């Protein structure tokens, strides 16, 4: 078996791992690289392999850094099946269509400026039509059941990764040189006691393991500790007569925050107040969450039996059209406003931050990781003036952060997950991590006794036998 790491190698995004054995070639994920625009565009547009040579894609989950470049793959001639869990496929449909819309809109915006100076027109990475072609290739499989990989003499299995709805740990089994070989891919591994979803399945018995290491060098607060912190910040802001503005990604994080607020109102930790989710994509994702209660944990199922819908309650309003979004800012009195995106780099959240950042009664509450060079990171780091839509605004609102809502396992959880199978492993390869986090997790794995642990570089090939 030969592995080639074509993405997320010593960086977090762009998941794309090539697996070749005999005459079979499959891809684990096909995600968008995100980062500096020119580098990301070049990497995403130019696949480092012949798409026509590929037999199948096994998809770990629906975040765009794992599924977002599937339209480019299909556009370049891939005609096989893209296999994910049923919930992953449902979410992938809306994520790819949304990504195509962004590609087209961004290109149109840039071309307006280029046209004024007579520059060559750009083309989007892919279009809605390309996304729809990729969507037609999606095929679903259930958790815990072995299936034959379409077009290849391999079998595979999805196990619950507990990261987002439908997320999977992938196990691929092959026959090579008269023996059975198993490869595991963690995808993005979730955390224990996460709201809504079940805990990640135990690490499977495999010979080789590709493991994510996004937080390989740090620890999180417990998810259960974060809910009272969230309620406290909202209570304190409400007492000042202010609004709580929560930048949040549309998929998974928004559903968790809504559910947490609902639970806090039901328990009395929060008094009822208006709550707005201002994101069309979050609305679509929430509808898909409602379609898949079979992957919820027992606590969420019990909550549903008592209170019906975890993602809907009397004080909650979802907004889709632009006029309804604008009307939120005319509201007097305390409220919670949840909008995308989570790092305040684009979307409706920019308007809500702009309209509320100058009032000391308000709070901007961050519930996720803030990458370098984002407005969210600068606010967390304590800037006094924020530049939004080309104008500067004084930062008078309180800036708060609750970091226990992360959907990724931290260093301790990753090592605990691997520990039971450490003696069986012939090799472990750390991906989906910046260089420092990857190196720290590699060191931790070696301390577990796994000598063949490394963080591959982009394009590195590894022979496994």
C-alpha positions, 0 to 999 in steps of 0.5 A, a space after each residue: 500500500 502506498 499513501 500520498 499526502 496531497 493536503 492537510 500536511 503540516 497545515 489544517 485545511 485541504 484534506 486529501 489523502 491518496 491510497 494506492 494498492 495493486 490496481 486500486 486508487 482511492 482518495 480519503 477526502 477532497 477538501 479545499 485548502 484555505 489560507 492566502 488567496 493566491 496559494 489556495 487558489 492555485 492548489 485547489 485548481 490544480 489537482 496533483 494527480 489524474 482524476 480519471 485514474 481514481 476509483 472512489 472517494 471516501 468522505 469523512 464529513 461535510 466541512 468544506 476543508 474535507 469535501 469542498 473540492 469535490 466539484 473540481 475533482 468531478 470537473 477534471 474527469 472523476 466518474 466514480 462514487 463519492 461515499 459518505 454516511 447518509 447524514 454527511 451526504 445530506 450536509 455535503 449537498 448544501 455545503 457544496 452549493 453554498 461553496 459554489 455560490 461563494 466562488 461565483 460571487 467572489 469571482 464576479 466581485 473581483 472581475 468588476 475591479 479587473 474590468 475597470 483596469 482592463 485586466 484578464 477576467 477570472 473564472 471561478 474555481 467551480 460553478 453551481 453546475 459543477 457542484 451539482 455534478 459532484 452531488 450526483 456522485 454521492 452515495 450513502 452508507 450506514 455506520 458500523 457496517 462493512 461495504 465494498 468500495 465501488 470500483 475497487 477490490 477493497 472493503 471499508 467501514 465508517 465508525 462514528 467520529 463524534 465531530 459533526 453530524 455524520 462524521 466518520 472514522 474510516 477503516 479500509 481493508 485490503 488484501 496485499 501479498 496474501 495478507 490482510 492490511 487495514 488502514 484507519 483514518 480518524 477524519 476530524 475526531 470529536 470530543 467526549 460529552 459533546 452536546 447533541 452527538 454521541 462520543 467518538 467510537 473507540 479507535 479501530 484495530 488497524 495496522 496503519 493510522 492517519 490521525 488529525 492533530 489540529 489541537 495536538 499541542 493544547 487542551 480544551 475546557 470541557 464542553 459541559 463547563 462551557 454551557 454555564 459560561 455561555 449562560 453567564 455571559 448572556 445574563 451579564 450582558 442582559 443585565 446591562 441592557 445589551 446584546 450578545 453577538 455570537 460569531 458562529 460557523 453555520 454547521 455544528 457550532 450554531 446548532 450547539 449554541 442554540 441547543 445550549 441556550 434552549 437548555 439554559 432557558 429550560 433549566 432557569 439558568 437564563 431568563 427568556 429573551 429574543 434569540 436570532 440565528 441570522 444565517 441561511 446556511 445555518 437554517 439549512 444545516 439545522 433542518 438536516 440535523 432535525 432529519 438525523 436524530 439517529 446519531 444524537 446522544 441519549 441525553 439529546 434524545 431524552 430532551 427531544 422527548 420532553 421538549 420536542 425540538 432542541 433547535 427551536 423554542 418560543 424566543 428563537 427566530 431564524 432569518 433568511 432574507 436580507 431585510 429580516 437580517 437588517 431589522 434585527 439591528 433596529 431591535 431595542 433591548 437585550 437579545 442574542 444574535 448568532 450569525 456566520 462566520 465564526 471568525 468575523 471574516 465575511 457574512 452577516 456577522 460583519 454587519 452585526 459587529 459593526 452595528 454593536 461594537 461601539 456600545 459598552 453594554 454589548 458583548 461580542 462572544 467568541 465560541 470557537 478558535 480564531 485563526 491568525 490574521 482574522 478580525 476575530 483574532 484581533 478582537 480577542 487579542 484586544 485591539 481598540 479599533 476595528 476596521 470593518 467594510 473599510 471604516 474604523 469603529 471603536 471597540 467599546 463592547 466587551 469581548 468574551 471567549 468560551 473555548 469548550 465548544 470545540 468539535 475537535 479532540 484536544 491533545 489528551 483526548 487524541 492520545 487517549 484514543 490511540 492508547 488502546 491500539 498503540 501496540 498494534 500500530 506499524 505507523 501513525 501519520 499526523 495530518 490536519 495540524 500546523 507544524 508545531 501542533 503536528 510535531 507535539 502530537 508526534 512526540 506524544 505518540 512516540 512517548 506512547 511507544 509508537 516509534 513510527 510516528 511522523 507528520 508527512 509533508 505535502 506530496 510525501 509518499 509512504 510505503 506501508 506493508 
